[in-house]
Amino acid sequence: MTIAFTPSASSPAEPETVAAISEPEFWEPSAPEPQEATRDVPDAADDQGRYEADETDDDHGRDHDPVVVRDAHDFGVYARTGGWAFALKVARSVRPGGQAAEGTARTKVSAKAFAKLAGCSPERVMRYYKAWDMAADDGLVPQFEVLVPGEDIELPEADVWLSYYTSRNSASSVRGQAISAAAEAEGIRPTKALEVAENPTALRAAILADPGTAEAARGALLDRMKGDPALQTEMARAIARTDDLKKAVASEAKAADRIGYVRQIVENGQIKTPAGQTVEAPAELRAEAERHLSLLDELDDSEEAGEWAGEAYDTVKGLVAKAVEDDPALRVQERRTKFYNSLQKATKVFEELTLDEVMEEDIYEADMLQRLEALQEAIGTCISALRKATTASS
């Protein structure tokens, strides 16, 4: 596609020509010849493929104001080429400091002078210059040396422009380089990622309004937290301070533990009894655990797993209890283990009683003595029962 720019009436070397070149912040193109400009006006149906007549289309066929024609022409150029239209003006008119002013470069000006004439910053001019330079290295556009002020050439399509241009100074910072590298790894243009990074309010608005954006943000945060302990701590703290989130986390943790209980039976072929014993799982129990686990694994990420996990856990746990009761030897060992566990807990609690404090401080209550006497009586009964059982078995 060849884009023709209407050259200004003055010589390219004259400052007035340079001053008229700008992007939306500094470009005011020179007026074309009326008869040529009218011919170059883009068709009103260029984007839609058809012409939709305006309700007041009573000026069709008559001469148009040259200023309106110029605006329409420039709009069409930019619609087709985007930033390339402005970059060409910089590329053919700017000679950065340090380059020899020889040959066609004699009529070119420095980026600082161009910016002053255009009413913008030299940094902005150089961003356009660098974008053109990168595109020239890729063979997409001619090198600066072969361009002369006022020369028109074929320009790339508009959608290619953002692959080379960045309007952000942050792109050259360490942070900007990291963002650009991550964007390239994800297969998107760095300018898109930089734009989002520099406008967190817009990102927040998109997350709040759009479930798809929120899901993408959630996935990105989870990936980021894997290697960022500080972010993990901040997220955990934020969740702990929010009641609804705490409840949700507790619910999901409970579901995950129950799924883990079922998965452990399937993968290891063992069950853990209520008393804490680990024994081989019966074939029937293991098959039922596999069935429930397959149903859980088939759930989509969007489906709630809590109810399914609860059902699987209750079913498998009931089968574990049944397996214990159906095996006489296992049932006896289970009860023996349960008794030992209770005895150890009671012993530990009693040992933790600090009798010295009772003697030193006035904390005695009559109820305390009554409770200890009742406990002594229960212990005596238990000892008698165990002695009787020992005598009977010997």
Long-range contacts (C-beta under 8 A, 24 or more apart in sequence): 1-80, 1-154, 1-155, 1-157, 2-154, 3-77, 3-80, 3-81, 3-85, 3-152, 3-154, 3-155, 4-40, 4-152, 5-29, 5-77, 5-85, 5-88, 5-152, 6-30, 6-31, 6-32, 6-33, 6-36, 6-37, 6-40, 6-73, 7-150, 7-152, 8-150, 12-93, 12-107, 12-148, 12-149, 12-150, 13-106, 13-107, 13-149, 15-109, 15-117, 17-149, 17-150, 18-93, 18-109, 18-113, 18-114, 18-117, 18-118, 18-149, 19-117, 19-118, 21-86, 21-89, 21-90, 21-93, 21-114, 21-118, 22-86, 22-89, 22-118, 22-119, 22-120, 23-83, 23-86, 23-120, 23-124, 23-128, 25-118, 25-119, 25-120, 25-124, 26-115, 26-118, 26-119, 26-120, 26-124, 27-86, 27-89, 27-118, 29-70, 29-74, 31-66, 31-67, 31-70, 32-66, 32-69, 32-70, 32-73, 34-63, 34-66, 34-69, 37-66, 37-69, 37-70, 37-73, 38-63, 38-64, 38-69, 40-73, 40-76, 41-69, 41-72, 41-73, 41-76, 42-72, 42-73, 42-75, 42-76, 42-79, 46-76, 46-79, 47-79, 78-158, 79-158, 80-155, 80-157, 80-158, 81-155, 81-156, 81-157, 81-158, 81-161, 82-157, 82-158, 82-159, 82-161, 82-162, 83-128, 83-131, 83-158, 83-161, 83-162, 83-165, 84-141, 84-155, 84-156, 84-158, 84-160, 84-161, 85-155, 86-128, 87-128, 87-129, 87-131, 87-132, 87-135, 87-161, 87-165, 88-132, 88-141, 88-147, 88-152, 88-153, 88-155, 90-114, 90-125, 90-128, 90-129, 90-132, 91-128, 91-129, 91-132, 91-141, 91-144, 91-147, 92-144, 92-147, 92-148, 92-149, 92-150, 92-151, 93-149, 94-125, 94-129, 95-144, 96-126, 96-129, 104-145, 104-147, 104-148, 104-149, 105-145, 107-148, 107-149, 108-149, 123-169, 124-167, 127-165, 127-166, 127-167, 128-165, 131-161, 131-164, 131-165, 131-166, 132-164, 134-164, 135-160, 135-164, 162-189, 162-191, 162-192, 163-189, 165-191, 166-190, 166-191, 166-194, 167-191, 168-194, 168-195, 168-198, 170-194, 170-197, 170-198, 251-306, 252-306, 254-306, 254-309, 255-305, 255-306, 255-309, 255-310, 256-309, 258-309, 258-310, 258-312, 258-313, 259-293, 259-296, 259-305, 259-309, 259-312, 259-313, 261-313, 261-316, 261-317, 262-289, 262-292, 262-293, 262-296, 262-309, 262-312, 262-313, 262-316, 263-293, 265-289, 265-316, 266-290, 266-293, 271-320, 271-323, 272-320, 273-320, 273-324, 273-330, 273-334, 273-337, 274-320, 274-321, 274-324, 274-334, 274-338, 275-334, 275-335, 275-337, 275-338, 275-341, 276-337, 276-341, 277-330, 277-333, 277-334, 277-337, 279-330, 281-323, 282-319, 282-323, 284-319, 285-316, 285-319, 285-320, 285-323, 288-315, 288-316, 288-319, 289-316, 292-316
